[in-house]
Amino acid sequence: MTPAVTPTNRELDSKYLWHANTQHRLLVMRPPLEIASAQGCYVFDAKGQRYLDGMAGLFCVNVGYGRREIVDAVAAQMDELPYCPLTQSHGPAAQLAGRMADLLPNGLNRAFFTNSGSEAVETAIKIARQGARRLHPRENRYKIIARYRGYHGFTMGGLAASGQTARRTAFEPLPQGFLHVAPPDPYRCTFCSEKMACSLACADEIERVIRMEGAETVAAVIAEPIIGSGGAFPAPDGYLERLRAICDRYGVLLILDEVITGFGRTGKLFAFEHSGIQPDIVTFAKGLTSGYLPLGATVVSQRLFASFLGEDDSTKFVQISTFGGHPCSCAAALANLQILTQERLWENAAAVGTYLLEQLRGIRSRWIGEVRGLGLLIGIELVEDDSKTPLPDSRMARVMRDCRQAGLLIGRNVESAPGLANVLLLSPPLILSYEQADTIVETLSKVLSGL
Ligand SMILES: Cc1ncc(COP(=O)(O)O)c(C=O)c1O
């Protein structure tokens, strides 16, 4: 009898696994990196090769890998109570909701837990539609205004809110009632890139759309404070304030999607703290548990929550999730937030992020069109020439591959606008050191000079 041969992970993967966002035909030539372990800011492949994780997984491992406190908290929770739905109650969810209310500004204090960022956004959209009808009972407010290049998740509602055509087309028709306007993008702004200063015309466009559509039909505006995976576009000064003022003028709810930016990434605990405003609804996932377990949250204002209160079931929020707010995920989040706040990691993100941004801006390369970002969320837009022709796909792929070969994992925007898949993305763990920032700069500098 021939001895049984145990298939390798690579063989099992290539035969049975369906990867995210991947053309499987090409995997034969370019198999995915098999990550076997991780520590701090580094991940290690199956052969023991070390990589600096410039993306913190997918924008999420904020406190870094290998945090024993989170592992222990989850193990203890598994032992104590491995499951309980939120039609009942359990300590970790109640404590986490309370902790988030402490950390968020006054009034943003009611959390609905989900399993992912997409579900957090889906929940926000549903709450906004039902809530807007409660707050304006004689109107039918259901439209959601979002921005091109923004990303809000893979579910049908999240996709409908997302302004990235390449991610949407195959699944259309998407839910109705979603409108898009230009994102803030000073480098390619159709309103004011030729002018001396930003006029916030892209924010004013939202007011024009509300008026043209009729405010009595508009439920909410949804925005990432910094567009993340679409290409790292920080909101210009005054942009969020203008959005808040427009929403208030027309009784429209403001949803801020902090799935990437929440919990320290941009140099503040929440990205909206860079402005003087606060949203009516805010969505979280990724950094909430630093990716140790899946968890999303939709947090709403007291005023909005109160609009769902009534004498019978007719005004309740009709949504149930088997795993949303799982006790082990909440335990992971509580331990994660303990680390984050004890070590004040947003301060490191601000300091090292500013340094990294400056050093990247100092790289002399004909391919760099713009380096932009805030904290440890940075985009590097690569172009062919002064007319800002985007670097073609093959060259972008080469930069990614060469960085990987040099031991650095970086990200890249998907085609967040037709023809514009030319932004390298950096979103490392918030514990990144200055030396590790230097490694990123040296590696990118070398790779770009060899292009
Ligand atoms: C801003 C934003 N919202 C929502 C999502 C969806 O989150 P998830 O992948 O956890 O479903 C993402 C994912 O990258 C995101 O960046």
PDBQT file of the ligand as one rigid body, heavy atoms in Angstrom, charges set to zero:
ROOT
HETATM    1  C1  LIG A 501     -14.536  52.540   5.039  1.00  0.00    +0.000 C 
HETATM    2  C2  LIG A 501     -14.930  51.098   4.972  1.00  0.00    +0.000 A 
HETATM    3  N1  LIG A 501     -16.192  50.747   5.248  1.00  0.00    +0.000 NA
HETATM    4  C3  LIG A 501     -16.592  49.465   5.216  1.00  0.00    +0.000 A 
HETATM    5  C4  LIG A 501     -15.709  48.459   4.900  1.00  0.00    +0.000 A 
HETATM    6  C5  LIG A 501     -16.170  47.034   4.899  1.00  0.00    +0.000 C 
HETATM    7  O1  LIG A 501     -15.609  46.370   5.988  1.00  0.00    +0.000 OA
HETATM    8  P1  LIG A 501     -15.502  44.772   6.006  1.00  0.00    +0.000 P 
HETATM    9  O2  LIG A 501     -14.447  44.390   5.013  1.00  0.00    +0.000 OA
HETATM   10  O3  LIG A 501     -15.126  44.459   7.429  1.00  0.00    +0.000 OA
HETATM   11  O4  LIG A 501     -16.844  44.233   5.653  1.00  0.00    +0.000 OA
HETATM   12  C6  LIG A 501     -14.387  48.774   4.605  1.00  0.00    +0.000 A 
HETATM   13  C7  LIG A 501     -13.421  47.731   4.262  1.00  0.00    +0.000 C 
HETATM   14  O5  LIG A 501     -12.288  47.952   3.909  1.00  0.00    +0.000 OA
HETATM   15  C8  LIG A 501     -13.976  50.136   4.632  1.00  0.00    +0.000 A 
HETATM   16  O6  LIG A 501     -12.736  50.492   4.336  1.00  0.00    +0.000 OA
ENDROOT
TORSDOF 0
